[in-house]
Amino acid sequence: MAHPEEPPAPSAPPVPRDWTDEHVARWQSVLPGLDPVVEGAVTRMKKLSVHLRRVREQSLVDFGLERHEFDTLHKIAGRGGSAAPSELAQDLDLVPASVSGRLDGLEKRGLVRRTRSTAGRRRVLVELTDAGRETWRGAMEVLGHEEYRLLGVLAPEERALLNDLLRRVMVAAESTEPARPWHG
């Protein structure tokens, strides 16, 4: 007695080829020892980083911000909307005089205000104004929307797995072991 054939298991739709597939194929003939999976992953991470940088830079243009202005607003926002200039200098890895110049420009544009601290009359706090907070959030929202659009092609568990895998890679990158020197 013959068993009816079982229907084939449903397969995932084929993943379309991207620019990196052609890049890897071209380099495999030049570098026979090239691992196509490693090259593909690293190239895709670099291309994704460049893509997100372009989106961020365009959002800054759209919101009339220079990169250093956004960075300053971002650091203030990251401290709950107010910070001492010395904290900003530390966060931005700048000398206090450079921070003061940045704050002058942002204050003239109405994006931040400097106030005297209630804790000490000589201490100054820098606060985001409503316009500063709205500008910062708007620029952040553009980038956030693109990040969600890109990662939205993955199921939630796939996003979690990707995050965990990239964490493992970053732990290795952040290790104190230096890269091996090239010996030709």
Backbone torsions as a table, in degrees:
resi	resn	phi	psi	omega
1	MET	NA	123.5	-177.8
2	ALA	-81.6	141.3	175.6
3	HIS	-88.3	134.0	176.6
4	PRO	-62.9	144.4	178.6
5	GLU	-65.2	138.4	176.1
6	GLU	-77.3	142.8	178.2
7	PRO	-65.6	146.9	-180.0
8	PRO	-63.5	147.7	177.9
9	ALA	-65.5	142.6	179.5
10	PRO	-62.9	136.6	-180.0
11	SER	-108.1	154.0	178.2
12	ALA	-69.1	147.3	178.0
13	PRO	-62.6	148.5	-179.4
14	PRO	-62.3	142.7	178.2
15	VAL	-83.1	128.0	179.8
16	PRO	-63.1	151.2	177.7
17	ARG	-76.1	149.7	177.8
18	ASP	-121.5	-178.7	-179.2
19	TRP	-55.7	-39.7	-176.8
20	THR	-63.8	-34.3	177.7
21	ASP	-57.7	-43.9	179.4
22	GLU	-68.2	-39.4	177.9
23	HIS	-58.6	-48.5	-178.7
24	VAL	-63.6	-45.1	-179.6
25	ALA	-59.7	-41.8	-179.8
26	ARG	-63.7	-42.5	-176.2
27	TRP	-78.7	-23.8	178.5
28	GLN	-62.8	-34.1	178.5
29	SER	-73.2	-25.0	179.5
30	VAL	-86.0	-38.8	-178.6
31	LEU	-120.6	87.8	-174.7
32	PRO	-58.4	-26.2	-180.0
33	GLY	-86.1	3.0	-178.0
34	LEU	-64.5	127.3	176.0
35	ASP	-83.4	112.4	-175.1
36	PRO	-64.8	-28.4	179.6
37	VAL	-72.1	-45.8	178.8
38	VAL	-64.5	-48.9	-179.7
39	GLU	-60.4	-42.2	179.2
40	GLY	-62.9	-45.4	-178.5
41	ALA	-65.3	-46.2	-178.2
42	VAL	-65.8	-43.3	179.5
43	THR	-63.4	-41.8	178.9
44	ARG	-64.8	-39.2	177.7
45	MET	-62.9	-42.6	179.3
46	LYS	-64.4	-46.2	-179.5
47	LYS	-63.1	-39.2	178.1
48	LEU	-64.4	-41.8	178.5
49	SER	-61.5	-43.8	177.9
50	VAL	-63.2	-43.5	179.1
51	HIS	-59.0	-48.1	-178.5
52	LEU	-67.2	-34.2	176.3
53	ARG	-63.5	-41.7	178.4
54	ARG	-63.6	-41.9	178.3
55	VAL	-62.2	-44.6	179.7
56	ARG	-61.9	-46.2	-179.0
57	GLU	-62.8	-38.9	177.9
58	GLN	-66.8	-37.0	178.4
59	SER	-65.7	-34.3	177.3
60	LEU	-65.3	-42.0	176.7
61	VAL	-60.6	-46.5	-178.1
62	ASP	-60.8	-31.5	-179.1
63	PHE	-99.4	8.5	176.1
64	GLY	65.5	34.2	-178.5
65	LEU	-112.5	141.6	166.9
66	GLU	-83.5	158.3	-178.9
67	ARG	-56.5	-45.6	-178.7
68	HIS	-65.9	-30.2	177.2
69	GLU	-68.9	-45.3	178.0
70	PHE	-61.1	-44.9	-179.3
71	ASP	-57.5	-41.4	-179.8
72	THR	-67.3	-46.6	177.0
73	LEU	-59.3	-40.3	-178.1
74	HIS	-63.2	-42.7	179.8
75	LYS	-67.5	-37.9	177.2
76	ILE	-65.3	-45.6	179.2
77	ALA	-60.5	-38.5	-179.7
78	GLY	-67.0	-16.3	176.2
79	ARG	-102.7	23.3	176.0
80	GLY	85.1	11.2	176.3
81	GLY	101.9	-5.5	175.6
82	SER	-149.6	149.1	-178.5
83	ALA	-159.0	155.4	172.4
84	ALA	-78.4	147.4	177.2
85	PRO	-54.9	-35.1	179.1
86	SER	-65.5	-35.9	176.9
87	GLU	-66.2	-40.6	178.7
88	LEU	-65.4	-40.5	178.1
89	ALA	-58.6	-43.5	179.1
90	GLN	-65.8	-47.3	-179.0
91	ASP	-61.5	-37.1	-176.8
92	LEU	-92.0	-3.1	-178.2
93	ASP	56.3	49.4	-179.4
94	LEU	-127.6	161.5	172.7
95	VAL	-76.8	149.9	-177.7
96	PRO	-53.5	-36.1	-179.8
97	ALA	-62.7	-35.9	178.3
98	SER	-66.6	-38.4	178.3
99	VAL	-65.5	-40.9	-179.9
100	SER	-59.2	-42.8	177.9
101	GLY	-63.1	-41.6	177.2
102	ARG	-61.4	-45.3	-177.4
103	LEU	-65.5	-35.2	177.5
104	ASP	-57.1	-48.3	-179.3
105	GLY	-64.2	-42.4	-180.0
106	LEU	-68.1	-35.1	178.6
107	GLU	-68.6	-41.1	177.5
108	LYS	-60.4	-33.1	-179.8
109	ARG	-83.8	-4.2	178.6
110	GLY	79.2	19.8	-177.9
111	LEU	-93.5	-23.7	175.4
112	VAL	-137.6	162.3	172.1
113	ARG	-137.8	148.1	177.0
114	ARG	-105.1	133.0	178.8
115	THR	-132.5	157.8	175.1
116	ARG	-77.4	138.7	179.6
117	SER	-73.3	143.4	174.9
118	THR	-74.3	-19.1	-179.9
119	ALA	-75.8	-28.5	180.0
120	GLY	-162.5	129.5	-172.8
121	ARG	-62.6	-28.9	-178.1
122	ARG	-84.4	-12.3	-179.4
123	ARG	-85.3	133.3	-179.7
124	VAL	-107.3	140.7	172.0
125	LEU	-114.7	143.3	175.0
126	VAL	-106.8	127.6	-178.4
127	GLU	-123.0	144.8	170.9
128	LEU	-70.4	136.1	170.8
129	THR	-82.2	173.1	175.9
130	ASP	-58.6	-41.2	179.0
131	ALA	-65.2	-38.7	178.8
132	GLY	-65.9	-43.6	179.3
133	ARG	-65.1	-41.9	-179.7
134	GLU	-65.6	-41.2	178.6
135	THR	-64.6	-47.0	179.2
136	TRP	-61.0	-48.0	-179.3
137	ARG	-62.1	-40.3	179.1
138	GLY	-60.0	-47.2	179.1
139	ALA	-63.5	-40.2	178.3
140	MET	-65.2	-38.1	-177.2
141	GLU	-64.4	-37.7	179.0
142	VAL	-60.3	-48.9	-179.5
143	LEU	-66.8	-42.8	178.5
144	GLY	-59.2	-41.4	178.9
145	HIS	-60.5	-43.1	-179.6
146	GLU	-67.8	-38.9	177.9
147	GLU	-61.2	-45.0	178.7
148	TYR	-67.6	-35.5	177.8
149	ARG	-61.9	-45.9	-177.5
150	LEU	-68.7	-48.7	-177.4
151	LEU	-77.9	-10.5	176.7
152	GLY	-67.2	-12.6	176.0
153	VAL	-75.0	-10.6	178.9
154	LEU	-103.6	147.1	173.5
155	ALA	-69.0	156.6	-179.3
156	PRO	-51.6	-41.7	-179.8
157	GLU	-69.2	-30.1	176.2
158	GLU	-69.6	-39.4	176.8
159	ARG	-62.1	-42.0	178.6
160	ALA	-63.5	-42.3	178.5
161	LEU	-64.0	-45.2	177.8
162	LEU	-58.4	-44.7	178.4
163	ASN	-59.2	-45.9	179.9
164	ASP	-64.9	-41.1	179.6
165	LEU	-65.3	-43.6	179.0
166	LEU	-66.5	-32.6	175.6
167	ARG	-60.9	-44.1	179.0
168	ARG	-61.3	-41.0	178.5
169	VAL	-65.2	-42.3	-179.5
170	MET	-67.6	-35.4	176.5
171	VAL	-59.8	-41.8	177.5
172	ALA	-66.2	-40.9	-179.9
173	ALA	-65.6	-33.9	-178.1
174	GLU	-86.2	-1.4	179.6
175	SER	-66.3	161.9	-178.0
176	THR	-82.8	-4.8	-179.8
177	GLU	-72.4	122.1	-179.1
178	PRO	-73.4	159.8	176.2
179	ALA	-64.4	146.8	179.7
180	ARG	-70.3	137.6	177.0
181	PRO	-71.5	153.0	179.0
182	TRP	-82.2	135.2	176.8
183	HIS	-121.6	106.4	-177.1
184	GLY	-88.8	NA	NA
